[in-house]
Amino acid sequence: MKRCTRCVLPANYRNIRFDREGVCNYCRTYEELEPRLRDFETLGRLRDDRLAAARAGGAEYDCLVGMSGGKDSSWIALELARKQGLRVLGFTFDNGFLTDYARDNIQLLIDQLGIDHFFHEVDWDLHRQFYAEAVRWFGKPCPGCSYSSYALSYKLAFERNIPLVVHGRSRSQMFRELLAGSPDAFLPFVKLNLSPYNHAANLAATLDARQRLEYFISLAIKDDTLRARFLEEFFPPPGTIERAEKLPEFIGYFLYQAYDEKAMMGELESELGWTRPEDRQLLTHADCAVHEAAGYLHHQVFQHSILCFELGVMIREGRMTREKAMARLGTEPPPDQPPQESLAHMCDRLCMDQAEIAPIVKRLSKRNLWRNRWLHLKNRLTRPKLDLPEAH
C-alpha cells in the first residue's frame, strides 16, 4: 500500500492526499503549524498563567484530573499535585473495561500523592448500549469511552466550580486529526488553549465541542429516549453553560511541553513506584481490557493499524524515525489473527453475539471506502486550510 514518504499514513487514511513528493497533507499541515506548536517558551507562559489563575480562584479544588492508571494521566497527576502544588481532585471513569493493572496504579497514586479521588460508576445498562452501538457505527468501542469520559469530566468540573479540567491526551493524540475539516471533537479546545484565557472564546469552544460530541452520539444512538438519558448523564443541563458567569477550561497539559513517554514512565517508577505494563513497547494501553479487540476491529474496518495515528505525529515531531515507526507497525499482531480472548470479553460485556462482528466489519469497510473517495474529491476541490491563533 502507498504510504506518505515522510510519515507512515497509508493512502486509505481519512482525508489524506499526497503532493508530488509523496508527502501527505497531514505532514504539510503540521509543517506549517510547527513553529506555533513547538514554541514551548510561549506555550509554557500560557500554561503557567492558567495554573496561577486556578490557584487564585478560591475554589475547593484547582483542577480535575481523570485518572485511568495509564502513564499519561498518572504523570499529569504527579506533575500537578506534587510539582505544581495544585489542589487536585482525581476521578476515574469506571467504563466497565478497567484492568486490575489500572486499578492498582490508581490506588498507588492516591496513596502516594494524598489526593482526593473517586470512581464514577456509569449506568451500565445505558452505557453498554452506547458501546454496542459505537461498535456497530464506528467499528470499535473506543468512542463510547472517550466521548463519555471527556464530556463527564467537564460536567463534573462545571458542577463543582473547578476552574481547570486537565486531560491526558498526548501530543500524538491531540494532533492526529490536525487538519481543516477534522471531525475531532476536541480540536476546538486545542485551538483555545493556544491563546490567553478568554471567557467568550472558552464558551464558544465549549459549545462547539459539545455540538460535535452530540452529533457523534446522535450517529451511534438512534433511539431518542436512550440518547436523552445519555446526554442527561454526561452533559450539563441545556442552557446552563450559556448562562454561567464562570466556566471550566478543558486543557491538554502536553500541548504546552515536549512529550517523552519513556522519561515519564521512568519518573513515575522512581518517584511513586508506579508499575510499567508487561508489554514495554511504545503506545500500549494496559489500562483497557479490550484494547486488543479495538485495534483488531479498527484494522478490519479501515485497513490500517490504529497506531498509524500516533506514529505519524511522532515522526513529524522528530520523536521517532519513519524506519522505527514501520518497525513498530511490524510488531502488531497479523490482521488475520483475531485476539479471541479480548473479542470474547468485549462481546460478553456488551451482550453482543460474536457472529455480528463479521457483517459489521464488511458493511463499515464498504462505507469507509466510499466516504474516503468522497472526501478526497471534496478536498481536491476546496483545498481547506487550518488556522491556529497567533502567538501572544
C-alpha contacts under 8 A as a table, 3 or more apart, distances in Angstrom:
res1	aa1	res2	aa2	distance
1	M	10	P	6.68
1	M	11	A	6.98
2	K	10	P	5.84
2	K	11	A	5.52
3	R	7	C	7.59
3	R	8	V	5.72
3	R	9	L	5.48
3	R	10	P	4.18
3	R	11	A	5.74
4	C	7	C	5.39
4	C	8	V	5.68
4	C	9	L	5.60
4	C	10	P	6.41
4	C	11	A	7.57
4	C	18	F	7.07
4	C	22	G	5.72
4	C	23	V	5.12
4	C	24	C	5.45
5	T	8	V	7.37
5	T	21	E	7.64
5	T	22	G	5.43
5	T	23	V	5.44
5	T	24	C	7.82
6	R	22	G	7.90
6	R	23	V	5.86
6	R	24	C	7.74
6	R	27	C	7.40
6	R	315	I	7.80
6	R	322	R	6.89
7	C	23	V	7.90
7	C	27	C	7.32
7	C	311	L	7.72
7	C	312	G	5.11
7	C	313	V	7.96
7	C	315	I	6.00
7	C	316	R	7.08
7	C	322	R	5.87
8	V	308	C	6.38
8	V	311	L	7.18
8	V	312	G	5.74
8	V	322	R	6.80
8	V	325	A	7.23
8	V	326	M	7.00
9	L	13	Y	6.48
9	L	24	C	7.74
9	L	308	C	5.94
9	L	309	F	7.52
9	L	312	G	6.42
10	P	13	Y	5.55
10	P	304	H	7.25
11	A	16	I	6.71
11	A	17	R	7.39
12	N	16	I	7.37
12	N	302	F	7.52
12	N	303	Q	7.54
12	N	304	H	7.90
12	N	369	L	7.81
12	N	372	N	7.12
13	Y	16	I	5.67
13	Y	302	F	7.64
13	Y	304	H	7.82
13	Y	372	N	7.65
14	R	372	N	5.83
14	R	375	L	7.69
15	N	372	N	6.54
15	N	375	L	5.72
15	N	376	H	5.97
15	N	379	N	7.45
16	I	24	C	6.42
16	I	25	N	6.25
16	I	26	Y	7.23
16	I	376	H	6.95
17	R	24	C	5.51
17	R	25	N	5.78
17	R	376	H	7.00
18	F	21	E	7.52
18	F	22	G	5.12
18	F	23	V	5.22
18	F	24	C	4.36
18	F	25	N	6.26
19	D	22	G	5.22
19	D	23	V	5.55
19	D	24	C	6.48
19	D	25	N	7.58
20	R	23	V	7.46
23	V	27	C	6.71
23	V	28	R	7.22
24	C	27	C	5.47
24	C	28	R	6.46
25	N	28	R	4.88
25	N	29	T	5.89
26	Y	29	T	5.18
26	Y	30	Y	6.22
26	Y	177	E	7.94
26	Y	178	L	7.02
26	Y	179	L	6.53
27	C	30	Y	5.16
27	C	31	E	6.04
27	C	316	R	6.63
28	R	31	E	4.90
28	R	32	E	6.39
29	T	32	E	5.26
29	T	33	L	6.38
29	T	178	L	7.45
29	T	179	L	6.68
29	T	386	L	7.53
30	Y	33	L	5.00
30	Y	34	E	5.54
30	Y	178	L	7.37
30	Y	316	R	7.29
31	E	34	E	5.23
31	E	316	R	7.90
32	E	35	P	7.45
33	L	36	R	5.55
33	L	37	L	6.23
33	L	388	L	7.64
34	E	37	L	4.94
34	E	38	R	5.81
35	P	38	R	5.48
35	P	39	D	5.97
36	R	39	D	5.47
36	R	390	E	7.91
36	R	391	A	6.97
37	L	40	F	7.62
37	L	255	L	7.65
38	R	257	Q	7.89
38	R	258	A	7.86
39	D	42	T	5.70
39	D	43	L	6.14
40	F	43	L	4.74
40	F	44	G	5.56
40	F	256	Y	6.16
40	F	257	Q	5.80
40	F	258	A	7.65
41	E	44	G	5.17
41	E	45	R	6.54
42	T	45	R	5.26
42	T	46	L	6.50
42	T	391	A	7.33
42	T	392	H	7.37
43	L	46	L	5.08
43	L	47	R	6.29
43	L	194	L	7.13
43	L	255	L	7.77
43	L	256	Y	4.93
43	L	257	Q	7.34
44	G	47	R	5.05
44	G	48	D	6.11
44	G	256	Y	5.56
44	G	257	Q	6.96
45	R	48	D	5.05
45	R	49	D	6.06
46	L	49	D	5.24
46	L	50	R	6.41
46	L	193	N	7.97
46	L	194	L	7.41
46	L	195	S	7.09
46	L	196	P	6.17
46	L	256	Y	7.83
47	R	50	R	5.21
47	R	51	L	6.31
47	R	253	Y	7.79
47	R	256	Y	6.39
48	D	51	L	5.08
48	D	52	A	6.04
49	D	52	A	5.14
49	D	53	A	6.16
49	D	196	P	7.98
50	R	53	A	5.15
50	R	54	A	6.21
50	R	197	Y	7.38
51	L	54	A	5.05
51	L	55	R	6.27
51	L	86	L	7.97
52	A	55	R	5.17
52	A	56	A	6.31
53	A	56	A	5.13
53	A	57	G	6.05
54	A	57	G	5.09
54	A	58	G	7.93
54	A	62	D	5.20
54	A	63	C	7.35
54	A	163	P	5.87
54	A	164	L	6.87
55	R	58	G	7.06
55	R	62	D	5.80
55	R	86	L	6.79
57	G	62	D	7.51
57	G	163	P	7.40
59	A	62	D	6.42
59	A	161	N	6.62
59	A	162	I	6.26
59	A	163	P	7.68
60	E	87	R	7.72
60	E	162	I	7.47
61	Y	64	L	7.43
61	Y	86	L	7.86
61	Y	87	R	5.02
61	Y	88	V	5.90
61	Y	89	L	6.29
61	Y	162	I	5.90
62	D	86	L	5.91
62	D	87	R	5.10
62	D	88	V	6.14
62	D	89	L	7.95
62	D	162	I	5.99
62	D	163	P	6.20
62	D	164	L	6.55
63	C	86	L	7.22
63	C	87	R	6.65
63	C	88	V	5.28
63	C	89	L	6.35
63	C	157	A	7.99
63	C	162	I	5.83
63	C	163	P	6.20
63	C	164	L	4.59
63	C	165	V	5.70
63	C	166	V	6.77
64	L	88	V	5.99
64	L	89	L	4.95
64	L	90	G	5.86
64	L	91	F	7.47
64	L	153	S	7.46
64	L	157	A	6.49
64	L	162	I	6.82
64	L	164	L	6.28
64	L	165	V	4.89
64	L	166	V	6.21
65	V	73	S	7.46
65	V	76	I	7.84
65	V	77	A	6.77
65	V	88	V	6.91
65	V	89	L	6.29
65	V	90	G	4.86
65	V	91	F	6.43
65	V	165	V	6.22
65	V	166	V	5.31
65	V	167	H	6.33
66	G	73	S	6.65
66	G	90	G	5.79
66	G	91	F	5.10
66	G	92	T	5.62
66	G	93	F	7.28
66	G	153	S	7.09
66	G	166	V	7.49
66	G	167	H	6.47
66	G	168	G	7.66
67	M	70	G	7.59
67	M	73	S	5.23
67	M	74	S	6.39
67	M	77	A	7.64
67	M	90	G	6.26
67	M	91	F	5.86
67	M	92	T	5.11
67	M	93	F	7.80
67	M	106	I	6.85
68	S	73	S	6.37
68	S	74	S	7.52
68	S	92	T	5.98
68	S	93	F	7.43
68	S	98	L	7.86
68	S	102	A	6.39
68	S	106	I	7.00
68	S	287	D	6.64
69	G	73	S	6.85
69	G	74	S	6.02
69	G	101	Y	7.56
69	G	102	A	4.28
69	G	103	R	6.44
69	G	104	D	7.63
69	G	105	N	5.11
69	G	106	I	4.94
69	G	287	D	6.15
70	G	73	S	6.05
70	G	74	S	6.04
70	G	102	A	6.57
70	G	105	N	7.79
70	G	285	H	7.06
70	G	286	A	7.12
70	G	287	D	5.75
71	K	74	S	5.16
71	K	75	W	5.96
71	K	261	E	7.91
71	K	264	M	7.29
71	K	265	M	6.33
71	K	268	L	7.98
72	D	75	W	5.30
72	D	76	I	6.30
72	D	168	G	5.33
72	D	169	R	7.27
72	D	170	S	7.12
72	D	264	M	7.95
73	S	76	I	5.08
73	S	77	A	6.21
73	S	167	H	7.19
73	S	168	G	4.91
74	S	77	A	5.21
74	S	78	L	6.34
74	S	106	I	7.76
74	S	109	L	7.19
74	S	268	L	7.68
75	W	78	L	5.04
75	W	79	E	6.05
75	W	264	M	6.50
75	W	265	M	7.81
75	W	268	L	6.53
76	I	79	E	4.97
76	I	80	L	6.01
76	I	168	G	6.89
76	I	253	Y	7.56
77	A	80	L	5.39
77	A	81	A	5.88
77	A	88	V	7.56
77	A	90	G	7.75
77	A	109	L	7.89
78	L	81	A	5.50
78	L	82	R	5.59
78	L	83	K	7.07
78	L	109	L	7.87
78	L	113	L	7.07
78	L	268	L	7.85
79	E	82	R	5.76
79	E	83	K	5.02
79	E	84	Q	6.17
80	L	83	K	5.84
80	L	84	Q	4.74
80	L	85	G	6.12
80	L	86	L	5.59
80	L	88	V	7.16
81	A	84	Q	6.01
81	A	85	G	5.04
81	A	86	L	5.16
81	A	87	R	6.46
81	A	88	V	5.98
81	A	113	L	6.89
81	A	115	I	7.55
82	R	85	G	5.43
82	R	86	L	7.70
82	R	113	L	6.98
87	R	115	I	7.79
88	V	115	I	6.24
88	V	116	D	7.02
89	L	115	I	6.52
89	L	116	D	5.24
89	L	117	H	5.75
90	G	115	I	7.04
90	G	116	D	6.12
90	G	117	H	4.41
90	G	118	F	6.65
91	F	117	H	5.19
91	F	118	F	4.87
91	F	119	F	5.60
91	F	120	H	6.92
92	T	117	H	7.80
92	T	118	F	6.44
92	T	119	F	4.73
92	T	120	H	5.98
93	F	119	F	6.21
93	F	120	H	5.14
93	F	121	E	6.70
93	F	122	V	7.74
93	F	149	S	6.10
94	D	97	F	7.47
94	D	98	L	6.67
94	D	119	F	6.20
94	D	120	H	5.67
94	D	121	E	5.10
94	D	122	V	6.70
95	N	98	L	6.68
95	N	121	E	7.19
95	N	122	V	6.75
95	N	145	C	6.61
96	G	124	W	7.62
97	F	288	C	5.67
97	F	289	A	5.19
97	F	290	V	6.77
98	L	102	A	6.24
98	L	103	R	7.06
98	L	287	D	5.83
98	L	288	C	5.38
98	L	289	A	6.16
99	T	102	A	5.17
99	T	103	R	6.48
99	T	286	A	7.30
99	T	287	D	5.37
99	T	288	C	5.89
99	T	289	A	5.60
100	D	103	R	5.05
100	D	104	D	6.10
100	D	287	D	7.95
101	Y	104	D	5.30
101	Y	105	N	6.39
101	Y	277	P	7.77
101	Y	286	A	7.05
101	Y	287	D	6.41
102	A	105	N	5.25
102	A	106	I	6.16
102	A	286	A	7.23
102	A	287	D	4.72
102	A	288	C	7.89
103	R	106	I	5.07
103	R	107	Q	6.23
104	D	107	Q	5.27
104	D	108	L	6.24
105	N	108	L	4.95
105	N	109	L	6.27
105	N	274	W	6.32
105	N	275	T	6.87
106	I	109	L	5.17
106	I	110	I	6.33
107	Q	110	I	5.10
107	Q	111	D	6.20
108	L	111	D	5.21
108	L	112	Q	5.96
108	L	272	L	7.57
108	L	273	G	7.98
108	L	274	W	7.15
109	L	112	Q	5.16
109	L	113	L	5.68
109	L	114	G	7.74
109	L	272	L	7.29
109	L	274	W	7.94
110	I	113	L	5.53
110	I	114	G	5.45
110	I	115	I	5.60
110	I	116	D	7.19
110	I	117	H	6.94
111	D	114	G	5.36
111	D	115	I	7.68
112	Q	272	L	6.37
121	E	124	W	7.99
122	V	127	H	6.82
123	D	126	L	5.42
123	D	127	H	6.08
124	W	127	H	4.90
124	W	128	R	5.47
125	D	128	R	5.38
125	D	129	Q	6.64
126	L	129	Q	5.56
126	L	130	F	6.72
126	L	226	L	7.32
126	L	229	R	7.79
126	L	230	F	7.13
127	H	130	F	4.95
127	H	131	Y	6.18
127	H	144	G	7.69
127	H	230	F	7.81
128	R	131	Y	5.13
128	R	132	A	6.20
128	R	349	R	7.48
128	R	350	L	5.40
129	Q	132	A	5.08
129	Q	133	E	6.10
129	Q	350	L	7.11
130	F	133	E	5.07
130	F	134	A	5.99
130	F	144	G	6.06
130	F	220	A	7.09
130	F	221	I	6.61
131	Y	134	A	4.98
131	Y	135	V	6.35
131	Y	141	P	5.23
131	Y	142	C	7.89
131	Y	143	P	7.80
131	Y	144	G	4.99
131	Y	145	C	7.76
131	Y	350	L	6.95
132	A	135	V	5.18
132	A	136	R	6.38
132	A	141	P	6.95
132	A	350	L	5.86
132	A	352	M	7.22
133	E	136	R	4.91
133	E	137	W	5.96
133	E	220	A	5.33
133	E	221	I	6.46
134	A	137	W	5.12
134	A	138	F	5.29
134	A	139	G	6.71
134	A	140	K	6.20
134	A	141	P	5.34
134	A	142	C	7.59
134	A	143	P	6.44
134	A	144	G	6.07
134	A	220	A	5.57
135	V	138	F	5.50
135	V	139	G	4.43
135	V	140	K	4.26
135	V	141	P	5.01
136	R	139	G	5.67
136	R	140	K	7.55
136	R	220	A	7.83
136	R	360	I	6.06
137	W	219	L	7.32
137	W	220	A	5.74
137	W	364	L	7.57
138	F	141	P	7.65
138	F	143	P	7.75
138	F	220	A	7.78
138	F	364	L	7.69
139	G	297	L	6.21
139	G	298	H	6.41
139	G	301	V	6.49
139	G	360	I	7.21
139	G	361	V	6.74
139	G	364	L	6.82
140	K	143	P	7.48
140	K	294	A	5.29
140	K	297	L	5.96
140	K	298	H	6.39
141	P	144	G	5.56
141	P	145	C	7.15
141	P	294	A	6.59
142	C	145	C	5.33
142	C	146	S	6.24
142	C	294	A	7.02
143	P	146	S	5.11
143	P	147	Y	5.45
143	P	148	S	7.70
144	G	147	Y	5.92
144	G	148	S	6.07
145	C	148	S	5.33
145	C	149	S	5.90
146	S	149	S	5.32
146	S	150	Y	6.11
147	Y	150	Y	5.65
147	Y	151	A	6.12
147	Y	213	L	6.67
148	S	151	A	5.26
148	S	152	L	5.91
148	S	234	F	6.44
149	S	152	L	5.06
149	S	153	S	6.07
150	Y	153	S	5.13
150	Y	154	Y	6.42
150	Y	167	H	7.99
151	A	154	Y	5.34
151	A	155	K	6.33
151	A	210	R	7.97
151	A	234	F	5.74
151	A	235	F	6.17
152	L	155	K	4.99
152	L	156	L	6.12
152	L	233	E	7.83
152	L	234	F	4.74
152	L	235	F	6.51
153	S	156	L	5.19
153	S	157	A	6.24
153	S	165	V	6.89
154	Y	157	A	5.20
154	Y	158	F	6.03
154	Y	165	V	6.55
154	Y	235	F	7.91
154	Y	248	P	7.20
154	Y	250	F	7.16
155	K	158	F	5.03
155	K	159	E	6.13
155	K	234	F	6.66
155	K	235	F	5.67
155	K	236	P	5.49
156	L	159	E	5.19
156	L	160	R	6.18
157	A	160	R	5.15
157	A	161	N	5.76
157	A	162	I	4.80
157	A	163	P	7.13
157	A	164	L	7.41
157	A	165	V	6.67
157	A	248	P	6.39
158	F	161	N	5.20
158	F	162	I	6.47
158	F	236	P	7.72
158	F	247	L	6.53
158	F	248	P	6.06
159	E	162	I	7.93
159	E	236	P	7.96
161	N	246	K	7.93
161	N	247	L	7.69
161	N	248	P	7.27
162	I	165	V	7.55
162	I	248	P	6.19
163	P	247	L	6.75
163	P	248	P	4.35
163	P	249	E	6.27
164	L	248	P	5.19
164	L	249	E	5.03
164	L	250	F	6.17
164	L	251	I	7.11
165	V	248	P	6.55
165	V	249	E	6.01
165	V	250	F	4.72
165	V	251	I	6.17
166	V	250	F	6.11
166	V	251	I	5.12
166	V	252	G	5.99
166	V	253	Y	6.39
167	H	250	F	7.30
167	H	251	I	6.33
167	H	252	G	5.37
167	H	253	Y	6.80
168	G	252	G	6.49
168	G	253	Y	6.90
168	G	254	F	7.40
169	R	172	S	7.88
169	R	173	Q	5.69
169	R	174	M	6.16
169	R	252	G	6.44
169	R	254	F	7.28
170	S	173	Q	5.12
170	S	174	M	6.17
170	S	252	G	7.91
170	S	254	F	5.88
170	S	255	L	7.82
170	S	259	Y	7.32
171	R	174	M	4.98
171	R	175	F	5.89
171	R	254	F	5.94
171	R	255	L	6.14
171	R	259	Y	6.93
171	R	313	V	7.73
172	S	175	F	5.41
172	S	176	R	5.81
172	S	309	F	7.37
172	S	310	E	4.68
172	S	311	L	7.38
172	S	312	G	7.87
172	S	313	V	5.13
172	S	314	M	6.28
173	Q	176	R	5.41
173	Q	309	F	7.42
173	Q	310	E	6.06
174	M	177	E	7.29
174	M	178	L	7.65
174	M	186	F	7.83
174	M	187	L	7.56
174	M	190	V	7.44
174	M	255	L	7.97
175	F	178	L	4.88
175	F	313	V	6.69
176	R	309	F	5.35
176	R	310	E	6.20
176	R	312	G	7.48
176	R	313	V	6.25
177	E	182	S	5.92
177	E	183	P	7.75
177	E	184	D	6.37
178	L	182	S	6.80
178	L	187	L	7.58
178	L	386	L	7.86
179	L	182	S	5.42
179	L	385	K	7.41
179	L	386	L	5.87
180	A	384	P	5.67
180	A	385	K	5.28
180	A	386	L	4.44
181	G	384	P	7.25
181	G	386	L	7.93
182	S	187	L	7.87
183	P	212	R	7.52
184	D	187	L	5.61
184	D	212	R	7.89
185	A	188	P	7.12
185	A	209	A	5.19
185	A	210	R	7.70
185	A	212	R	5.24
185	A	213	L	5.90
186	F	189	F	5.46
186	F	190	V	6.67
186	F	209	A	6.06
187	L	190	V	5.00
187	L	191	K	6.40
187	L	209	A	7.78
188	P	191	K	5.30
188	P	192	L	6.18
188	P	205	A	5.17
188	P	206	T	7.68
188	P	208	D	6.74
188	P	209	A	6.21
189	F	192	L	4.78
189	F	193	N	5.94
189	F	205	A	6.02
189	F	206	T	7.54
189	F	209	A	7.58
189	F	250	F	6.60
189	F	251	I	6.88
190	V	193	N	5.28
190	V	194	L	6.68
190	V	251	I	7.56
190	V	252	G	7.27
190	V	255	L	7.75
191	K	194	L	5.47
191	K	195	S	7.55
191	K	388	L	6.02
191	K	389	P	6.69
192	L	195	S	5.95
192	L	197	Y	7.83
192	L	201	A	6.92
192	L	202	N	6.77
192	L	205	A	6.73
193	N	196	P	7.41
193	N	197	Y	7.57
193	N	251	I	6.25
193	N	252	G	7.63
194	L	388	L	7.86
194	L	389	P	6.59
194	L	391	A	7.41
195	S	389	P	6.56
195	S	390	E	7.59
195	S	391	A	6.90
195	S	392	H	6.79
196	P	392	H	7.42
197	Y	201	A	7.77
197	Y	202	N	7.39
198	N	201	A	5.32
198	N	202	N	6.06
199	H	202	N	4.99
199	H	203	L	6.10
199	H	246	K	7.60
199	H	247	L	7.48
200	A	203	L	5.14
200	A	204	A	6.21
201	A	204	A	5.05
201	A	205	A	6.11
202	N	205	A	5.14
202	N	206	T	5.99
202	N	247	L	7.59
202	N	249	E	6.73
203	L	206	T	5.07
203	L	207	L	6.14
203	L	241	I	7.66
203	L	242	E	7.20
203	L	247	L	7.44
204	A	207	L	5.25
204	A	208	D	6.05
205	A	208	D	4.98
205	A	209	A	6.03
206	T	209	A	5.20
206	T	210	R	6.04
207	L	210	R	5.01
207	L	211	Q	6.06
208	D	211	Q	5.18
208	D	212	R	6.35
209	A	212	R	5.11
209	A	213	L	6.13
210	R	213	L	5.04
210	R	214	E	5.98
211	Q	214	E	5.14
211	Q	215	Y	6.11
212	R	215	Y	5.09
212	R	216	F	6.43
213	L	216	F	5.25
213	L	217	I	6.16
214	E	217	I	4.96
214	E	218	S	6.00
214	E	231	L	7.98
215	Y	218	S	5.06
215	Y	219	L	6.40
216	F	219	L	5.08
216	F	220	A	6.54
217	I	220	A	5.22
217	I	221	I	5.88
217	I	227	R	7.53
218	S	221	I	5.20
218	S	222	K	6.26
218	S	227	R	7.10
219	L	222	K	6.71
221	I	224	D	7.67
221	I	226	L	7.08
221	I	227	R	5.79
222	K	226	L	7.99
222	K	227	R	7.17
223	D	226	L	5.37
223	D	227	R	6.09
224	D	227	R	5.11
224	D	228	A	6.10
225	T	228	A	5.15
225	T	229	R	6.31
226	L	229	R	5.15
226	L	230	F	6.23
227	R	230	F	5.03
227	R	231	L	6.20
228	A	231	L	5.23
228	A	232	E	6.13
229	R	232	E	5.16
229	R	233	E	6.33
230	F	233	E	5.26
230	F	234	F	6.32
231	L	234	F	5.33
231	L	235	F	5.37
232	E	235	F	5.71
232	E	236	P	7.09
232	E	237	P	6.84
236	P	240	T	6.78
236	P	241	I	7.25
237	P	240	T	5.89
237	P	241	I	7.99
238	P	241	I	7.37
239	G	242	E	5.32
239	G	243	R	6.36
240	T	243	R	5.25
240	T	244	A	6.09
241	I	244	A	5.27
241	I	247	L	7.36
244	A	247	L	6.68
252	G	255	L	5.45
252	G	256	Y	7.76
253	Y	256	Y	5.95
253	Y	257	Q	7.60
254	F	257	Q	5.43
254	F	258	A	6.92
254	F	259	Y	6.55
255	L	258	A	7.87
260	D	263	A	5.43
260	D	264	M	6.20
261	E	264	M	5.20
261	E	265	M	6.35
261	E	282	L	7.61
262	K	265	M	5.29
262	K	266	G	6.23
263	A	266	G	5.05
263	A	267	E	6.18
264	M	267	E	5.10
264	M	268	L	6.22
265	M	268	L	5.06
265	M	269	E	6.17
265	M	274	W	7.97
265	M	276	R	7.06
266	G	269	E	5.14
266	G	270	S	6.21
267	E	270	S	5.22
267	E	271	E	5.94
268	L	271	E	5.42
268	L	272	L	5.48
268	L	273	G	6.57
268	L	274	W	5.39
269	E	272	L	5.61
269	E	273	G	4.47
269	E	274	W	4.59
269	E	275	T	6.49
269	E	276	R	7.73
270	S	273	G	5.91
270	S	274	W	7.77
271	E	274	W	7.93
276	R	280	R	7.28
277	P	280	R	6.22
277	P	286	A	5.91
279	D	284	T	7.07
279	D	286	A	7.92
280	R	284	T	7.72
281	Q	284	T	6.44
283	L	307	L	7.48
285	H	288	C	5.92
285	H	291	H	6.60
286	A	289	A	7.26
286	A	291	H	7.91
288	C	291	H	5.49
289	A	292	E	7.80
289	A	342	S	6.98
290	V	293	A	5.20
290	V	294	A	6.24
290	V	342	S	5.32
290	V	343	L	7.09
290	V	345	H	7.22
290	V	346	M	6.09
291	H	294	A	5.01
291	H	295	G	6.13
291	H	342	S	7.66
292	E	295	G	5.13
292	E	296	Y	6.18
292	E	339	P	6.45
292	E	342	S	6.13
292	E	343	L	7.84
293	A	296	Y	5.10
293	A	297	L	6.13
293	A	338	P	7.70
293	A	339	P	6.18
293	A	342	S	5.30
293	A	343	L	5.03
293	A	346	M	7.36
294	A	297	L	5.18
294	A	298	H	6.07
295	G	298	H	5.14
295	G	299	H	6.30
295	G	305	S	7.07
295	G	306	I	5.75
296	Y	299	H	5.25
296	Y	300	Q	6.28
296	Y	335	P	6.55
296	Y	338	P	6.58
296	Y	339	P	7.30
297	L	300	Q	5.04
297	L	301	V	6.19
297	L	361	V	7.38
298	H	301	V	5.29
298	H	302	F	5.85
298	H	303	Q	7.48
298	H	304	H	7.46
298	H	305	S	6.99
298	H	306	I	6.14
299	H	302	F	5.36
299	H	303	Q	4.78
299	H	304	H	4.94
299	H	305	S	5.21
299	H	306	I	6.61
299	H	335	P	6.70
300	Q	303	Q	5.51
300	Q	304	H	7.76
300	Q	335	P	7.06
300	Q	361	V	6.36
300	Q	365	S	7.45
301	V	361	V	5.40
301	V	362	K	7.34
301	V	364	L	5.97
301	V	365	S	4.59
301	V	368	N	7.53
302	F	365	S	6.26
302	F	368	N	6.90
304	H	308	C	7.29
305	S	308	C	5.66
305	S	329	L	7.30
306	I	309	F	6.40
307	L	310	E	5.71
307	L	311	L	6.05
307	L	329	L	7.24
308	C	311	L	5.18
308	C	312	G	5.88
308	C	329	L	7.95
309	F	312	G	5.68
309	F	313	V	7.00
310	E	313	V	5.30
310	E	314	M	6.27
311	L	314	M	4.99
311	L	315	I	6.26
311	L	320	M	7.79
311	L	325	A	6.11
312	G	315	I	5.31
312	G	316	R	6.41
313	V	316	R	4.98
313	V	317	E	6.13
314	M	317	E	5.20
314	M	318	G	6.23
314	M	319	R	5.07
314	M	320	M	5.59
315	I	318	G	5.12
315	I	319	R	5.85
315	I	320	M	4.92
315	I	321	T	5.69
315	I	322	R	6.21
315	I	325	A	7.70
316	R	319	R	7.67
317	E	320	M	7.84
318	G	321	T	7.03
320	M	324	K	6.44
320	M	325	A	6.65
321	T	324	K	5.28
321	T	325	A	6.27
322	R	325	A	5.00
322	R	326	M	6.18
323	E	326	M	5.19
323	E	327	A	6.24
324	K	327	A	4.89
324	K	328	R	6.12
325	A	328	R	4.99
325	A	329	L	6.29
326	M	329	L	5.06
326	M	330	G	6.25
327	A	330	G	4.91
327	A	331	T	6.72
328	R	331	T	5.34
328	R	332	E	7.20
329	L	332	E	5.54
333	P	337	Q	6.96
334	P	337	Q	5.56
335	P	338	P	6.95
338	P	343	L	7.63
339	P	342	S	5.60
339	P	343	L	6.06
340	Q	343	L	5.16
340	Q	344	A	5.90
341	E	344	A	5.18
341	E	345	H	6.15
342	S	345	H	5.12
342	S	346	M	6.21
343	L	346	M	5.11
343	L	347	C	6.16
343	L	354	Q	7.86
344	A	347	C	5.21
344	A	348	D	5.96
344	A	354	Q	7.23
345	H	348	D	5.12
345	H	349	R	6.15
346	M	349	R	5.31
346	M	350	L	6.15
347	C	350	L	5.08
347	C	351	C	5.73
347	C	352	M	4.70
347	C	353	D	6.33
347	C	354	Q	6.27
348	D	351	C	5.13
348	D	352	M	6.38
348	D	353	D	7.87
349	R	352	M	7.80
352	M	356	E	7.18
353	D	356	E	5.57
353	D	357	I	7.72
354	Q	357	I	5.54
355	A	358	A	6.53
355	A	359	P	7.89
356	E	359	P	5.87
356	E	360	I	6.32
357	I	360	I	5.16
357	I	361	V	6.15
358	A	361	V	5.16
358	A	362	K	6.20
359	P	362	K	5.07
359	P	363	R	6.13
360	I	363	R	5.27
360	I	364	L	6.10
361	V	364	L	5.26
361	V	365	S	5.87
362	K	365	S	5.26
362	K	366	K	6.40
363	R	366	K	5.38
363	R	367	R	6.31
364	L	367	R	4.90
364	L	368	N	5.92
365	S	368	N	5.10
365	S	369	L	6.23
366	K	369	L	5.17
366	K	370	W	6.55
367	R	370	W	5.41
367	R	371	R	6.09
368	N	371	R	5.00
368	N	372	N	6.05
369	L	372	N	5.32
369	L	373	R	6.47
370	W	373	R	5.11
370	W	374	W	6.27
371	R	374	W	5.09
371	R	375	L	6.13
372	N	375	L	5.09
372	N	376	H	5.98
373	R	376	H	5.14
373	R	377	L	6.33
374	W	377	L	5.26
374	W	378	K	6.15
375	L	378	K	4.95
375	L	379	N	6.02
376	H	379	N	5.30
376	H	380	R	6.22
377	L	380	R	5.18
377	L	381	L	6.41
378	K	381	L	5.27
378	K	382	T	6.18
379	N	382	T	5.15
379	N	383	R	5.13
379	N	384	P	6.75
380	R	383	R	5.76
